[in-house]
């Protein structure tokens, strides 16, 4: 069956096993570091091993489903259910042993994300959501920030790997930072979105996120009452993801649009 609660239960079980593997490999020392899009875009043997574990576990339980993962792609099969996976979101943090990296796993049914889990592998903290069923950290139901003044908002963001994109993002940040309380850059988009869900961050935005970066965390944020969108009527995606409670979303959106945050390389 494609019941969101059942899909979430499987996602949580698999994410926990994946987190355990990531932690064991981290304790043994990170090896086989390679690069992808640029010299700063790293991938480790653990990224690939964790993704393979998740794929194998999902296949055992639901052999007919498709899987889209950061490291091995896929997910193009015409199936009702597609899993969207980032095996280690925050690989640079993982590489440096900074405790902000996560297994992010979402279940999509007929193109709509209906269940998701983000598990901080370093700490064991776990955020979950089902569409229409709310967002939780452990047993605690989440609510996004009640802040209404953008000038008092703590805003998270992230930066791309290519130098030219970073320069554009720095220009956007320069135009934004005088209008908010402060900025945070933690290095794992899925965790950032979950922090919006629980109100630890008032809002978050970033250009360049792939589906595996925001599928699970975006659902968690949305189910906690945040609006999760792109800019200028577009859905969240590569051009931009903005997550904020309704009271902050419009002013943040408008400022980011004015600053051409979705533009540049």
N, C-alpha and C positions, 0 to 999 in steps of 0.2 A: 504493500500500500504506500501511497504518497502522502500520508498524514504528517503535517509539519512536526508534531510532537515526537513521532517515531523517527523521523529524519534527524531531528535534533538529538535524540538519545544516541543514535548511531554516531553522529558527528562528535558529540562530547566524548564518547568512549574512544573513538579513533584519535581525537586530538590529544587526549591524555596519554595514550601510548606513544604518539608522535613526540610529545613534549618530553617524555621520559627518555626516548632515544636521543633527542637533541641534547639533553642535559648530560647523558652518559658520554656522548661524543665531545661535548664541551669540556668535561672533566679530564678526558684523555688527551686534550689538546687539539686545537683546530688545525687541520691539515688540508692538503690538496686545494689550496686557494687558487682560483682562476678568476678571470675577468670576463665581463659580457660587453655591455655597450661602450664603456669607457674604462680607463685604468682604475677608476675609483669605484666602479660597479662590480662588486666582488660576489663570488659564489663559492661555497665550501663543499667539501665532501658530505658534510652533514645536511646541507640543503637538499642534496640529491638523494641521500639515504632516507631522510625523513619523508620526502615526497613519495619515494618508492614504497615505503611502509604504508603510507596512507592509501595509495592506489591499491596495494595488495589487500588491505583490510576492507576497503569499500567493495572491491571486486568479490571477495568472499561472501559478503552479506547481500550485495545487490549487483550481480554480474552484468545486468543489462544497462546500467547507468553509464553516462559519460562523465569524464573528469577533465576539467581544465586546470592545469597546474602551472606555476611560474616556471619551473625548470624543464618540464617535459611537454608542455603545451597540451595538445589534444582538445577534447571537448567539442569537436565539430560533428559528432554523430547525432543523428536525429532521434533523440530519446526524450521522454517526458521529463526525466530528472537529470540534471547536470550538477555535479559538485564543482565548486570553485575553491581552489586551494593555494594558499601561500605557506609553504612548509616552514620557513623561518622568515617572518616579516621583521626586518631589522637586522639583516645579516652583518652590517658593519658593527652594530652594537654587540652582536654575538662574537664577532671576530675579536673585539677588544674587551670582551667579558663585562660589558655594561648591561645591567639587568633590565633591559627594555627590548625584548624580542619575543615573538609570539608565533604560535601555530594558529592560522586563520582558516576556517573551513565553513563554507556556506552551501546550502542545498537550494537549487533553483528548480522550480516546477513550471514547465511551459513558459520559460523566460522570465519568471518572477521569483526573486529570492524569498523563500518562506521560512528558512531556519538558518541560524548561524551561531558559531562559537568562536571566540577569540580567547586563547589561553596563553598568558604570559608564562613561557616555559621556565624563565629564571625564578619566578616567585610563586608560581602555582595559582595566581589569581585568574579567575575565569569569568568571562562575560558571555551571556547567552540571550537569544531572542527567537521568538517565532512570530510570523506575521499575524497581527491581531491579538497576540497573546502576551505582549509586554516584553520588557528587557530586564535582565537580572544580573547581579554579580553575586554568585552563590545563591543563597535564598532571598537576598534583598532586592526588592523591585526598584528599578532605577527611574529617576526623573531628571531631566535636563535642567540646567541652570535657570534660576528665576531672575537673573540680572536683566535689567531693562535699558541700561545706559551703556552704549558702546564704549564710551570713554572710560568705563570701569571694568571692561571685559578683558579677561586673560585669554589670549588667543593662541592656539597651536598652529604650526605649519611645518612644512618640510621643503627640501630642495632637491632638485634633480642632480644627476651625475655629470652631465655635460657642462663645461665651463660657461658657455654662452647662455644656457638656460639659467644657471645660477646667477649670472650677472643681471638678467632680466628680473628674476625673482627678488634679488637684492634691491633693485630699483622700486619694485612694487612694495616691498617691506618698508623701504625708506619713506614712501608716501603714506603708508598705513600707520606706522608705529606712533606717530604723534596724535592719533585719534583713538587709541586704545590704552588700557592699563599697562599691558606689557605683552611680550611674545615668548612662547616656549617652542623649542625644537627638540623633540625626544627621539626621533629617528625610527619610528614604527607607526605607520599610518593607521593600522588596525587598532592599536592601543590608543592612539590619539582620539579616534572616533568613539571608542568606549569611554574615554575620560570625558568627552562631551556628554555622553549618555548619563554619566553619574554626576555631572556638574563640577568635576574637578577642573576641567577646562570649560570656559563659557562658550567657546566657539573654536572652529578649526577650518582651515582652507588649505588646499594644495593643488598645484598643477602637475599633471603627469602620472596620475594614479591609474594603474591597470585594474581590471575587474577583481583580481585576487587581492589587491590592496584594500579594497573598500566594500566588497560584497557582504561579508559577515559583519564588520564593524559598522557599516552604513545602516544595516538593518537594526543593530543594537541601538544606535543613536536615534533612528527614526521611531522605534518602538518606545523610546524614553521621552518622546515628545519633541525632538529636534526636527527641523526641516533639513533634508539632505538633497542638495540640488547642484546643478551646474550654474553657469551665469547666463543671464538674458534668455531665460526660458528653456535652456538646454538641460538634459538630464545629467546627473553626475557621471563623470568619465575622464578621459585623458586630458581634455581641455581644462577642467576645473571640477573640484569637489568642494562645496561649502556646506558645513554642518553647524547649525546654531538653533537655539530656541526661536520661536517666531518673533519675539520682541527684539532680538538682535539680528535676525537673519536679513531683514530688508536693508537696514542701514549698512551692515557689513557687505552684503551683496552689491549695493549701489556704489560703495566706495571702491570695491575690488573691480567692478566694471569700469568705473571712471579711470582707474589706474591701469587698465588693460592687462589685468592679471592673467587672463586666459590667452593673451597674445604672446608674442616673442617666439623664440625657437622652441 
